[in-house]
């Protein structure tokens, strides 16, 4: 198995686990989205954004173990809400 497919497999596992555990506590997220928290505010982010290089950088800054399948709970990004909104604008063209 090549490294790219391994990362993709772990990412899919992580997304499924997060969506299931998080939806039990905070309500359902539409299919194709994942809950992401920025400064305690919840956003619904399309799954395709997870593969965007800028989103990968936000994940790297926020969590050193972003692809560890043992993670429980939502993705929490450690950035300002303004930075996150600017990033979302860039993602829309992706």
Order of alpha helices (4+ residues) and beta strands (2+ residues): alpha-beta-beta-alpha-beta-alpha
